[in-house]
Amino acid sequence: MAILAAGVGFSIRAGILGDWGREFGFTQTELGQITGGGLLGFGIIILLGALIADAVGYGRLMIFAFIIHLLSAVLTLAATPIYKAAGKDAAYWCLYIGMFLFAIGNGVAEAVVNPLVATLFPKNKTHYLNILHAGWPGGLILGGICSFLMVGKVKWEIQMMLFMIPVVIYGVMCLGQLFPKSEAKTHGVSYGEMLAEFAQPVLILLLIIHALVGYVELGTDSWISNITGNILASPQKGLMLFIYTSALMFTLRFFAGPIVHKISPLGLLFVCSIFAAVGLTMLGSAVTGAMLVVAATVYGIGKTFFWPTMLGVVSERFPKGGAITIGAVGGIGMLSAGLLGGPGLGYKQDYYASNRLKETNPALYDQYKSPSQNKFLFFPTIQGLDGTKVAAVRTKPADQRLPDDKLVHDADIYGGRTALKVTAAVPAVMAVLYLLLIFYFKAKGGYKQVHIEGTGKEAKEVATV
């Protein structure tokens, strides 16, 4: 239920980005920064929560997550009156902090549930972590359906509140429950020994790869329904495509166990990387609805197993790290998605769209450019297109668009398409890194799951025969 709540909130937020852009005049970069805030806090708190999970107690942390989720809802819903009272910048920070708090609630919950499932199923971690994280696409489906039925008909504030339903349910479920400690804590592994796991090069490489996972999976998912909705000239159709890929992910995650027994977790991750790279390239190139569905299917298969299987690999290979190592992986992924993925894809859309319009009609670009400038990392400072003005063009029927409208619309679509195609390079790099790990383990006799034997100073990691 906790993972489901995060998925519902994430999905609904993706569906109302257009509302925020239209109501508050945000550029794509600014919207990307807000969605990034909804992931950044997630990453930070997973890291911190993992360090204190066993000491504080899983039950207490889940109640804390509930309180933070409640506060995030209050602040997010205040955006419209704050905008009317203090303007665009104040609304931006209201939404950003609201999303940041939402992410903190999600992060606290995930700092609990990942090591909890690894502890409850020590000999089948990857399979059950995939089943646990089926709650994520389950939430995406529910949130997506709600958005499909409500976007353009119901105020965005009402839509955003729906994530509180599973939040209340998990809060009630946690009352009076007893939670176990992690495998490492049960075997008396000290914090020093847990932290010593980070000296291992393979773990460091896995953390780097998971940063790429966060960028390509969650960063892209923050935008995918918005981009495809623009391509299809229908936000509802974009949401339906998002719901479809989420349903695909939800179903496939229940079959991770049999797959990894056949080709190993790393083999599965390698294949998924190829599918993701091809799928994103196809999404950026598709020109018809049917081609978009095919492309979304390929991409959906690719992204399905990344997150939970990476958690499984780290948990299986580095059990002495306990909640800390598995929390670090989730934290790095979320930090990457928040700092790089959401803002990066927003920046790329602004960059390519504004440059396209500037090249085709400089005077028209001057009319549609945002009054604010945006920057991402070391890339050039740009002035993207004004969200309110572009939204007015998007909502016009194709046969009613003037020549200038068509130029703006074409630039807008070009920005989204190109951003997806450029992002395809990320899973391509991941595929190379997974292949290197496959060769590494093959040279050492093959990938094997590791367990802890003994307690205290006698505790040691032993590979499964």
N, C-alpha and C positions, 0 to 999 in steps of 0.2 A: 504493500500500500504506500510506503514511503517513496519508493522508486516511481510508482504510478503517479503520485502527486507531482513529482518533479517533471514527469513527462507531460502531464496535462497542462501545467503552467507554461512549459517551454513551447508546446504546440500552439496554445492559444496566443501566446506572445508573438509567435511567428505569423499568425493569422491577422493580428491587429497592427502590424508595423505600418501598413498603408494608412490606417486610421490616424496613427500618431504623426506620420509624415504630413498628412493632409490637415490635421487639426492644429498642429504646432509649427508646421513649416520646416521640419527637419530635413537635412540632406541624407543621402544614403550612408555617408560616413558617420554622421551623428547617430543615426539609427543603429548602425553597426557598433558604435561605442556603447550605446545603451544595452544592446543584447550582450555585448562583451562584459558589461558590468554584471549581467545575470549569470555569467560563467566564472568571472574572476574571483568573486567571493566564494564560490563553490570550491575552486582549487585551493585557495588559502586555508579554508576551514577544514578541508579533508586532511591537509598536512598537519595542522595543529590538533585536530580531533584525534588523528591516529596516534599522536604522541601521548595523549592523556586518556584514551578510551578505556583501557583496562583499569587505570587508577581511579577515574571518576565513576565509571560504571556505565554500561550501555543503556540501561533504562533511564538514568538521569539525562544522558545526552539526547535521547529521543524526545523527552519532555521539553528540553531546551530548544530542540529543532521546531517543535510545535509552536512555542512562543514566538520565535523569530519569524516563522511563516506568517503568523497572525499580524505581526508588526509590519511586515513587507506589504501585506494587502492594504493596510491602513494608509501607508505612505504612497503607494502607487495610485490608489483611488483619489488621492488629494491633488493629482497633477493638473486636472482641469481648473479647479478653483484657484490654484496657485498661478496657473498660466494667465488667468483673467486678472489676477491681482498684481502679478509681478513680471509677467512676460515670458518669452521663450526660454531664456537661460535658466530661469527658476524652475520651469516645467521640466527642462532637460535634467537638472540635478535631482529633482523630485523622483523622476522615473528611474534615473541611474541608481540612486541610493535604494529605491524600492526594489529594483531588480538585484542589486547587490545583497540586500537582506534576504530576498527570496533564495538566492544562491547559497547564502550561509546556512539557511535551514536545510537545503538540499545536501550541502556538504557535510553537515553534522550527521544527518541520517545515513549518508553513504559511508562515513567513517565508522559507523556501527555495523551496517548490514553486510558489507563485504567480508571483513574478518569473521563475522558471526557465521556466515554460510561456509566459509573455508574451514572453520572449526567444527561445524556440525557434520560436514561431509569431507573428512580429511583424505579419503582415497578416491574421490571423484569430484575434485574441486572445479575443474574447468566446466564440466557438464552442468553442475548445479549453479555456478556463477552465471552461466548463460541463461539458465531458467530464471534465476533471480532477476536478471536484467532484461528479461522479457517484459517485466513491468514497465520499463521505459517506453518501448514502442506501444505497449498497451495504453499507456497514458497519452502518447502522441495520437493514437487512433481516437480515443475518447475526446481529447481536446480538439482534434481536427474536425471530427463530426460536429461538435458544438459550434466551432467557427464556421463550418460550411452552412449550418442552419441559421447562424446569427449574424455573420458579417454583412454589413449594409442594412440590417434590420433591427439589431439590438445594440445599444450603446456598448462601447468597448469595456467600460467599467464593469458591467454585468458579466460579460464574458470572462474577464480576468478573475472574477471572484470564484468561478467554478472550481479552481484548483483547491480551494479550501475544503471541499467535500471530502476527498480522500485524506487530507491533512487531519481533519477532525476524526475520521475513522481510525487512522493509525495511532493518533493520540490516545483514544479510548482503548485500543487493543493493547497498548503497552502497559496500561495500569495493572499492577499486581503481578507482572511477569518476572521470572527469574532468568537472567542471562548468563551464559558461560563466559569464561575468559578465552583468549586466543590460545592456539596450540603452543606458541612460544612461551607465553606466560604460565601455562599449565606445566610445562617442563622446566620452569625456573630459569629461563634464559634472561639475563640481565639486560637493562637498557643499553649498556655499553656494547654487549654482544649483538644486540639488534642493530644498532647503528653501524657496527663494524661490517655488516653485510654490504653497505654502500661502497666499500673499498673494492668490490669485485667488478671487474670491467664489463662482464656480461650484463649485470644489473644496470650499470650506467648506460650501456647501449640500449637496453630495454626502456629506460626512462626517456632517452632521446627519441626513440621510435614512438613512444606513447605521446610525446609532445606533438608529433606529426599526426597521430591518430586524432587527438583533440582538435587540431586545426582542421583536418579534412572532414571529420565526421560531424562534430557539433558546430564548428564554424560554418560549414556548408548548410547544415540543417536549419541554422538560424535564418537562412536566406532562401532556401530552395523553393518553398511555396510562393514566396514573393516574386522570385525571378521567373519561375515557370508560369505563374499567374499572369505576369506581364506579357510573356511570350504568347500565351494562349488568349490574351485579351480578356481574361476572366479570373478574378481572384478565387472564385469558387472552384473552377477547374484546377487551378494550382493547388488548392487545398485537397481536392480529391486525389490528385496525383501523390501528394504527401501522405495522405491516409493510406493509399495503396502500398507505397513502399514501406510504411510503418507496419502494415498488416503482414507484409512479406517478412519483415524482420522478426515480428512477434512469433510467427509460425516457425521459422527456421531455427530460432534460438533453442527450441525444445529438442532439436536433433543434433546439437553440438557434440554430445557424448559419442554416439556411433561414428561421427565423422572423424573426430580426433583419434579414435582407436584405429582408424584405417590409415590416416596420413600424418598423424601427430599434430599438436597445436600449432607448431611453426609452419608446417605444410599448409594447414588451413589458412593461416594468416597471410602466407605468400600468395595463395590463390585469390584470396579476398582483395589483396592489394592490386592485382592485375585487373580484376573485375571493376574495382573502384576507379582506377585510372581510365580504363576504357569507357566506363559509364559516364564519367564527368565530361570526357571529350565528346561523347555522343550527345549528352544533354546540351552542351554548348553549340552543337552543330545542327540539331534537329530542327526541321522546318515545318513539320506537320504534327498534329496531335498524336497520330499512331506512332510516329518515330519517337516522340517524347515518352510515350508509354514504354516502348522497348528500351530506350536509354535509361529511364528511371528504374526499370526492372534490373538491368545489369548493375547500375549503381547501388540499388537496394540490396542485392545479393552481396555486393562487395563490402558494404559498410556493416552488414549484419553482425559479424562475429568479432570485429576488432576489439571493442572495449572489454567485454567480459572474458574473452580468451586471453588477452594480455594480462588481466588481473589473475587469471588462472595460471599462466606461465610463471609469473613472479611468485605467486603463492606456492606453486609446486616446486620451484627450483630454489627458493630462498625462505623456507618455513621459519628459520630462526629470526627472521626480521619481524615476524608477527604482524600486528596491525600496522606497524610503522612502514614496512616496505610496500604493502598493498595499498596503504593510504598515500604513500608518496607517488605511486604510479597514477592513481586516480587524481591526485592533486596536480601533478605536472600536466596531465591531459587537460584538466579544466582550466588551469592557468594559461596554457597555450591557446585554448579555444577563446578564452576571455580577452587576453591581451593581443592575440594575433589573428585568430580565426574570424570571429565576428567583425571586428574593426577592419581586418585586412580585406575581406571580401567586400565590405561596404566601400572601402577606399578604392579598390580595383574597379568596382562598378562606376563610381564617380569619375575616376581617372579616364577610363576608356570612353564613357558616355560624353563627358565634357570635351575631351579632345576631339571626338568624332564630330560633335556639333560645331566646335570652334573651327575645324577644318572645312566643313561644308558650308557654314554660314556664320562668320564671326559676329555680325551684327545681331543675329538671332541668339547666339550664345550670350551676348551681353544682356539681352532681355531676360534670359532664363537662368542666369547664373545666380547662385546663392550669395547673399551679402557677406556670409562668413567664409573664412578659409579653413581648410582641413589639411592635416598632415598625418602620416603614418610612418613610424620608425624613421629611417634615413631617406625615404622616398620624397620626391618633390612636393612642395606645398601646392595645393590645388584649390580651385573654387568649383565645387560640384554644382549640379543643377538644383534649383529650389524645389523642395519636395511638394509644396502646395501647388506651384505652377505646373509641375510635371503630372501631378495627380489629376489636375483638370483635363489634361490632354489624354491621359490613360482612360478616363471614364467616358470620353466622347466616342460614339459609335464610329466605326471606320469610315463609313460613307459620309460622315459629317465633318471629317477633319479637313482643314485647310492645308495648303502646301506647307506652310510653316509648322503646323501641327504634325504633319507627317515626318518632317525632318527631326523634330524633337522626339517623336515616338521612336523613330528608327535608331536614333542615338541612344535612347534609353534602353531599348532591347539589345543593341550592340554591346552596351556596357555590361549587362547581365550575362549574356552569352560568353563574352570574352573572359570575364572573371571566372566562370566555371572551367573553361578550357585551360586557362593558366593554372588553376588549382589542381588540375589533373597531374601536374608534375610532382605533387606531394606524395600521393600513393605510389607513383612510379619509383620514387626514391625509397619508400618503405619496402617495396618488393625487393629491391637490391639488398637492403639491410637484412631482411628476413632470410634471403637466400644465403647470405654470408653466415648467419647463425645456424642455418641448416647444415651447411658444410662443416662448421665448427663442431657441432655436436656429433655429426657423422664420424668425424675424425677421432672423437673421444668415445666411440662405441654406441652412439645414438642418444636421442633425447630420452631421459628417464625422470620420473617423478622422485622427489626427495622427501624423506620424513625425518622427524626428530626422534632419537632414541636416547634414553637416560635423562637425568635431571640435574639442575644446577650446573656446576663446572664440568660435570661429566656429559652434559647434553651435547650431542653431535648430530650432524646431518648425514643420513645414510640413503643412498639411491635405491630405488625399488629394483629388485632383480627381475 
